Amino acid sequence: MPDGSSLRQGDVIRPLESDNDPWNGIAIVVTADCDLARSKHAGRLTCVPVLPASTYLSFFYMPRRLARTRETLGDQLVSQMRKAQKAHLPEFSSPLTPERCRQWILQSELAKIVSALHLSAEEAAAFMPLAQSFRRISDSVDSPLSKQCEAFSSTTEAMGKSAHSTKERLIAELASHLRDLPGDAMFLSSLMNGVEEGYVAYLRLLVGLNDRQVATRAAQRSFQITHERFTHLKSPYLYRLTQQLGAVFSAIGLPEEYEASRDGRAKQFLQELG
């Protein structure tokens, strides 16, 4: 727990009341200490959000993983449905489009699809598990990590793979991703004793907060207070975080057209004033 009453770069804050939006949860102050000491920050703290590792994975890893599996599964279903259309509905010569097949599965009762395509008992037995898995994996994209993993495992099982081995491989993938995060994210194993779920500081998003809204002492309370400081990120982790943050937002050269436009607009602005 921080000893001083003044806010510092690296202070870890959290809201007093949760709105269940992880982006409005724990955050780390990255405003420079010199700006805080000299009040150059205009009373606004710049912070980076900190997500539980499971939430980060559910946002940034699993949706792409699920999308790849959903695509493979969708291809199998399209093949089955087109084959059935050709065999049982020769009067419809234009094959079902992949998009129509996927929409049909998501928007209609599966039993009605089986009936419309005149699937045999054997064909229906092959179609139904895949279609159910397609719906399940489609519904899980915006779900918590546990539900995403469950949908992924059940889907691959429906595709003929072992659920147990699939789960083990997925766990290994998730662990590997946390070990090798992209440059705009930093893994933190814990924030303090008792807060050890595993977290990811997401450096590509900066959030602002009025410094008067943050309590720096446990007894400090007022109608303005919405957040509290509960710990401080120590070196070398703080230095590494600010180093990565600088790399994410480092200057990038702009084209000559931009500079010409900027200079012309500045000249026009001055002429309008004068």
Secondary structure, 3 states (H helix, E strand, C coil): CCCCCCCCCCEEEEECCCCCCHHHCCEEECCCHHHHHCCCCCCEEEEEEEEEHHHHHHHHCHHHHHHHHHHHHHHHHHHHHHHHHHHHCCCCCCCCCHHHHHHHHHHCCHHHHHHHCCCCHHHHHHHHHHHHHHHHHHHCCCCCHHHHHHHHHHHHHHCCCCHHHHHHHHHHHHHHHHHCCCCCEEEECCCECCECCCEEEECCCCEEEEHHHEECCCCCCCCCCCEEEEEECCCCHHHHHHHHHHHHCCCCCCCHHHHHHHHHHHHHHHHHHC
